[in-house]
Amino acid sequence: MPGSLIAFDEYLNCGILAHGAARIYCDGCKHSLLIAFSCKRRGVCPSCGAKRAVKFAEHIYSEVLEDVPHRHTVFTIPKRLRVFFKYDRKLNTVLFRAAWSALSQVLGIDERELGAIFTVQTAGEALNYHPHLHGLLADGYWREGIFTRFAEIDLEALTQAFGERVLSQLHKRELLTDDVVAQILSQDHTGFGVWMGDPLYDKESEQFVARYIERAPLSLEKLFIQDDSVSYCTKDGTAHEFDALEFLAELSCHIPKTYESITRYYGRYSSRRRGERAKLAARSTKEPESEPESDYRSEFRKSAWAACIKRIYEIDPLECPKCKAQMRIIAFIQDEHSIKDIMKAEGLPDFRAPPAIPKFIDTSQDTYELSSCDSFEPSPDDF
């Protein structure tokens, strides 16, 4: 089964108790709840995408990024080249390598002395296919352990170097002819672009950018239903309409393949360099390794699941709804019959349909409103 079909299938099971749940218990009032497992799929589920972005941001801030300023960077390509990347996701490697080698060449610094994280994003504002790179670049380089800030970055030269590398690789793969490459390079505006933001100095800014570059392609705030069509709105209020199958087809283009890496670490932030530094630090401190936690819930706690949910939805899933005390996880249940028995004892239905999608309402002021019936109160089962 193709990866996109698997993603859609698991998304339909996301948050349904019958497909697996965690049981939480309150020691104070003896109240217990079931919290449904999520699908954890990329590209389809906005809820799981938001949790993934938060965990990614916390991971790179605590374990990858050095305590130095960073810049948000974006690399874009011309519209006429996007079709190649749409039908061959392996070509994303071309973007990663072109951006990284262009940085090293224009800055005139060895790649091992730089540090960057790049993520490929494929969705444009209207859910169109728009492959481009977002990243965090250390605003300087390390030489003999000393960090030095960049004096200036020539974005025009960086754009040219990036474009030449992308075109060279596509030409090498016989996707572009000599005439097409020459015609693109002869234009005043080739369509390639490189943007860099101001240096980031604080944790909140870096984590915000990290969450942004790892964001899901689909935004529920832009999604509306009108009769039998789907409307996806851009920031300026323009509604792009699809029928149901067209919308699913458009969305499926942004689902990464199974085991596909959409985030890559370079230079000082690569896994190899970080591993080498960790080994040196361990040898210098010579601290004894701590005993691994034997509790079967250790992995669940390390993932900071409850904190992640609280940060995204401002709801603590482990807070007892009766006495407001902190509940604890007592079991993970995957047996369908056991779950049904517990649900029956608790008076819960076999499954609950998802909340209604907000309807698109055309008013004389050309604004979009939500009817009162579309509002709902979230519960732990939503997660």
Secondary structure, DSSP 8 states (H G I E B T S, - for coil): --HHHHHHHHHHHTT-GGG-EEEEE-TTT--EEEEE-----SSS-HHHHHHHHHHHHHHIIIII--SS-EEEEEEE--HHHHHHHHH-GGGHHHHHHHHHHHHHHHHT--GGG-EEEEEEEEE-TTS-EEEEEEEEEESEEEETTEEEE-S---HHHHHHHHHHHHHHHHHHTTSS-HHHHHHHHHSSS-S-EEEE---B-SHHHHHHHHHHHT--S--GGGEEEETTEEEEE-TTS-EEEEEHHHHHHHHHTTS--TT---EEEEETTSHHHHHHHHHHHHHHH----------TTHHHHHTTHHHHHHHHHS--TTB-TTT--B-EEEEEE--HHHHHHHHHHHT--S--------B----TT------GGG-----GGG-
